[in-house]
Amino acid sequence: MRSRIWALLLCIHCLGLAVAAQNPAKRQVVLQVSNGGFISFKSETSADNKNTTDSKSLASLIYSQALSTDNHIIHRVLTDADQRVIFGYDLSVVSDPLTRKFSIGVLPADEAFRRTFLKDSAQPATETFATFPKSATQQTLDDGDAVSLELLVNQESGVKIVDLVRVTFDRSILLENSFEAAPKDFTLDAVELSVKSYQLLIDGTLVSRSKPTVGCTGSLLWLYVPRRGRFIFSLAPRDGYSFQKIGVLDGNRIEFVVDGERYEWLSAFPILPNGGTWNLWVLPDPNYAPLFSSTKPFAKPPPGVLDKIEQVFKGNTDRTSVLGDMPDYKIKNPQKEKNQIVIPQRVMIGGADSMENLLPKSP
């Protein structure tokens, strides 16, 4: 049956955003409806200027969950990497196997669920969910139909975060349309690197240490050190980019030398699934400007998620993890005192699926 898209234009401004690694919202989540059938969720981003490359990469900044209950209610939550809620709402779903129809209703996030969810997150339980202001009219959908919910809209830039909700009695329909099921040719980007619970040393001095749960994954990894810039790592050179074969990946360690300084990035687990020792290609990116400030936040409320999304569309995009503060030591003469380390206020790490999500190609 041909699918129909019901556009429920429900717009709201909401909370702030930080980034890193969980279950990306751009990947499809499938749940079974209690009295028959299936429902899938997939978040997408778009802009009125049709900048589809930025829209797709922006989706990797958002992570999602869908939790079903026994009373036909599904709790839908979009979070950042620290499980701080960006948006949450409830969906009432009732299916009729005889008529092969579904009845769905969009509801504000339930208060009891909000309190329970925030108990296990980094977000204070006193904070409120960003959610729909009121319930929407109940809709009846045929088998295979979808509902497009506009969760967040920036009226000035036209940037949107949209949830695509599809219902069906045939799960294969969802699998055929899922991101993971689409067959692809094998490329280098299919090899995923991973760093978790890391330490960073410069000339043997520890300058940063992450929490055990913090990490990043991707076919490309990157590391940003204030006043030194960003370093992007690849297992092979990339056409159109000035990578240098100056690094080594050895088990759980990445080592490289830039400007006479030796960097060691240590992970608590093997960086490559099969282990081994490999040459590593490094791209120094000294002009990189982080999306998020390296200084501590002001007392006033931080910018909202839509403000930060607008910033992403104006510049480069990638999946980013912002990590803890470190003291700032001054050096009287950095050129003569190479053995002294300028400890950064905040080190940042990240992963990406392709170079296009990190940098434009060199001319």
C-alpha positions in Angstrom: 0.0 0.0 0.0 1.3 3.4 -0.9 2.5 5.3 2.2 1.0 8.7 3.2 2.9 11.3 5.2 0.8 13.2 7.7 2.6 16.4 8.7 1.8 17.4 12.2 3.2 20.9 12.5 4.1 21.0 16.2 6.9 23.5 16.8 8.7 24.4 20.1 12.0 25.8 21.2 14.0 23.8 23.8 17.1 22.8 25.8 20.9 23.0 25.3 23.0 20.3 23.6 26.4 18.6 24.1 27.8 15.8 22.0 29.5 12.3 21.8 28.5 8.6 21.5 25.4 6.3 22.0 22.7 5.1 19.6 22.5 7.8 16.8 19.0 9.1 16.2 19.4 8.8 12.4 19.3 5.0 12.8 15.9 3.3 12.8 14.5 2.0 16.1 11.8 -0.7 15.7 9.3 -1.8 18.4 6.5 -4.3 18.5 3.0 -2.9 19.2 1.4 -4.6 22.1 -1.7 -5.9 20.2 0.0 -6.6 16.9 2.1 -4.9 14.3 5.3 -2.8 14.5 6.3 0.8 14.8 9.6 2.4 13.8 11.2 5.7 14.7 13.9 7.6 12.8 15.1 11.2 13.4 16.2 13.4 10.5 17.4 16.9 10.1 16.8 19.4 7.3 17.0 23.0 6.4 15.1 25.2 4.0 18.3 25.9 2.1 18.4 22.2 1.1 21.9 21.7 2.5 21.5 18.0 2.7 25.1 17.2 3.6 25.0 19.3 6.7 21.6 17.9 7.5 22.7 14.3 7.5 25.9 15.0 9.5 23.9 17.0 12.0 21.7 13.9 12.8 24.8 12.2 14.2 24.8 14.8 17.1 21.6 13.4 18.4 20.8 10.1 20.1 17.5 8.5 20.7 15.5 5.9 22.7 12.0 4.5 22.4 10.5 2.7 25.4 7.2 0.8 25.2 4.7 0.2 28.1 1.9 -2.2 28.6 -0.8 0.5 28.2 -0.3 1.2 24.5 2.1 4.2 25.3 5.6 4.6 23.8 8.0 7.0 25.4 10.2 8.7 22.8 13.3 10.6 24.0 16.0 12.4 22.1 19.2 13.1 24.1 22.8 14.3 23.8 25.7 12.1 24.5 25.5 12.7 28.3 21.8 11.7 28.3 20.6 15.2 28.8 17.2 15.5 27.2 16.8 17.5 24.0 13.2 16.6 23.5 10.7 14.0 24.7 7.1 13.0 23.9 4.7 10.1 24.3 2.9 8.2 21.5 -0.4 6.3 22.0 -0.5 3.4 19.6 -3.4 1.0 19.1 -3.5 -1.5 16.2 -6.4 -3.5 14.8 -5.2 -6.7 13.0 -8.6 -7.3 11.5 -8.8 -3.9 9.6 -5.0 -3.6 9.5 -5.2 -0.1 10.7 -3.4 1.8 13.5 -4.6 4.6 15.7 -1.9 6.9 17.0 -2.0 10.0 19.2 0.9 12.4 20.0 1.0 13.4 23.7 3.3 15.6 25.9 5.9 13.6 27.9 4.4 12.0 31.0 5.5 13.6 34.2 6.0 10.3 36.1 8.1 9.0 33.2 10.1 12.2 33.2 11.1 11.9 36.9 12.0 8.2 36.4 14.1 8.8 33.3 16.0 11.7 34.9 17.0 9.6 37.9 19.5 7.6 35.7 20.7 10.6 33.6 23.2 13.4 34.1 20.4 15.9 34.1 19.0 17.1 37.4 15.6 15.6 38.2 14.3 19.1 38.8 14.7 20.1 35.2 11.7 19.8 32.9 11.4 18.0 29.6 11.2 19.9 26.4 8.0 18.4 24.9 4.9 19.2 22.9 2.7 21.8 24.6 -0.5 19.8 24.1 -1.9 16.6 22.7 -2.6 16.3 19.0 -5.7 14.9 17.3 -5.8 11.1 17.1 -4.9 9.9 13.6 -5.9 6.6 11.9 -3.2 5.2 9.6 -3.2 2.3 7.2 -0.6 -0.5 7.1 2.7 1.1 6.0 1.7 4.7 6.6 4.0 7.2 8.3 3.7 10.3 10.4 6.3 13.1 10.2 6.6 15.1 13.5 8.4 18.4 13.5 10.0 18.4 17.0 12.3 21.5 16.8 12.1 24.3 14.3 14.3 27.4 14.0 12.0 29.9 12.3 14.9 32.2 11.2 17.2 29.6 9.6 14.6 27.0 8.8 16.6 24.2 10.5 14.4 21.4 11.6 14.7 18.1 13.6 11.9 15.7 12.5 10.9 12.3 13.8 9.6 9.9 11.1 7.2 7.4 12.7 6.1 4.4 10.5 3.6 1.6 11.3 3.0 -1.7 9.7 2.1 -5.4 10.3 4.9 -6.5 8.0 8.3 -6.0 9.7 10.1 -6.7 6.5 8.9 -3.3 5.1 10.7 -1.6 7.9 13.9 -3.6 7.4 13.9 -2.9 3.7 13.8 0.8 4.5 16.2 0.8 7.4 19.6 2.5 7.3 21.4 -0.6 8.5 19.8 -3.0 6.0 20.8 -1.2 2.8 23.6 -3.1 1.1 26.8 -1.1 0.4 30.2 -1.7 -1.3 32.9 -2.4 1.3 35.2 0.6 1.7 37.8 1.8 4.2 35.1 3.8 6.0 33.5 0.4 7.0 36.5 -0.2 9.4 35.5 1.4 12.7 38.1 2.7 15.2 37.2 3.2 18.8 38.7 5.0 21.8 37.2 4.8 25.3 38.3 5.8 28.8 41.4 7.5 27.4 44.5 9.3 28.6 46.4 11.9 26.6 50.2 12.4 27.2 52.4 15.1 25.6 56.1 14.4 25.9 55.3 11.9 28.6 53.2 14.3 30.7 49.6 13.5 31.4 47.5 16.4 30.2 44.0 14.9 30.0 42.0 11.9 31.3 38.4 11.0 30.4 35.7 9.4 32.5 35.4 5.6 32.0 32.1 5.9 30.0 33.4 8.6 27.6 34.7 7.7 24.1 34.3 8.1 20.4 34.0 5.8 17.4 34.2 6.1 13.6 36.3 5.2 10.5 38.1 8.5 11.4 39.0 9.7 14.8 40.1 13.2 15.9 41.7 14.9 18.8 41.6 18.6 19.6 44.1 20.3 22.0 43.7 24.0 22.6 46.6 26.2 21.2 47.8 23.1 19.2 44.8 22.5 17.0 43.1 19.3 15.9 44.6 16.1 14.6 42.6 13.7 12.4 43.6 10.0 12.2 43.0 7.6 9.3 44.3 4.1 8.5 45.1 5.2 5.0 45.6 8.4 3.0 42.5 10.2 1.7 42.2 11.7 -1.8 42.1 15.5 -1.6 43.5 15.8 1.9 47.1 16.3 3.1 47.5 13.4 5.5 51.0 12.5 6.6 52.2 9.0 7.6 53.6 10.1 10.9 51.6 8.0 13.4 51.4 4.5 14.8 48.4 2.6 16.0 49.5 -0.2 18.4 46.8 -2.1 20.2 45.2 0.5 22.5 47.7 3.3 21.8 48.0 6.0 19.1 51.4 7.7 19.0 52.6 10.6 16.7 55.0 13.5 16.6 54.1 17.1 15.5 56.3 20.2 15.9 58.8 18.2 17.9 56.2 17.1 20.5 55.3 13.5 21.0 51.6 12.7 21.6 50.4 9.4 23.1 46.6 8.8 23.1 45.9 5.7 25.2 42.5 3.9 25.2 41.4 1.4 27.9 40.4 -1.0 25.1 41.9 -1.9 21.7 41.3 0.8 19.2 41.0 -1.6 16.3 38.8 -4.6 16.8 41.4 -7.1 15.6 44.3 -5.3 17.2 47.8 -5.3 15.7 50.3 -2.6 14.9 49.6 -0.3 12.0 51.0 2.8 10.3 48.6 5.7 11.0 48.0 8.7 8.7 47.6 12.0 10.6 46.2 15.3 9.3 47.1 18.4 11.4 44.3 20.9 11.4 45.7 24.0 13.3 42.9 26.3 12.2 40.1 24.2 13.7 37.6 26.1 15.8 35.5 24.0 18.2 31.7 24.1 18.0 31.6 24.4 21.7 33.6 26.8 23.8 36.6 25.5 25.7 36.0 27.9 28.6 33.6 27.3 31.5 30.0 28.4 30.9 28.7 31.7 32.0 26.1 32.0 34.8 23.4 32.9 32.3 21.5 30.0 30.6 23.5 28.4 27.7 22.4 28.7 24.1 19.5 26.4 23.1 19.9 23.4 20.9 18.5 25.2 17.9 21.1 28.0 18.3 23.9 25.4 18.2 22.3 23.6 15.3 22.3 26.9 13.4 26.0 27.2 14.1 26.6 23.7 12.7 24.9 24.6 9.4 27.2 27.6 9.1 30.4 25.6 9.6 31.8 22.1 9.6 29.9 19.2 11.3 31.0 16.0 13.0 30.3 13.9 16.0 31.9 15.5 19.0 32.8 14.6 22.6 33.7 17.5 25.0 35.7 16.3 27.9 36.7 17.6 31.4 38.6 20.7 32.6 42.3 20.8 33.2 44.4 23.5 34.9 46.0 26.1 32.7 49.8 26.6 33.2 51.6 29.5 31.6 55.0 29.2 29.8 57.3 32.2 29.7 59.0 31.2 26.4 57.3 28.2 24.7 60.0 28.2 21.9 62.9 27.6 24.3 61.1 25.5 26.9 59.8 22.6 24.8 59.9 20.2 27.8 57.2 22.2 29.6 53.7 21.4 28.6 50.9 24.0 28.3 48.0 22.1 29.9 44.8 22.7 28.0 41.6 23.8 29.7 39.6 21.3 27.7 40.5 18.5 25.3 38.0 17.4 22.8 37.7 14.1 20.8 35.4 12.8 18.2 34.7 10.3 15.4 33.3 10.6 11.9 32.1 8.3 9.1 33.7 10.3 6.3 36.1 13.2 5.7 33.4 15.3 4.1 31.8 15.5 7.6 35.0 17.0 9.0 36.7 19.2 6.4 36.2 20.4 2.8 38.8 19.0 0.4 42.0 20.9 -0.1 42.1 23.0 -3.3 
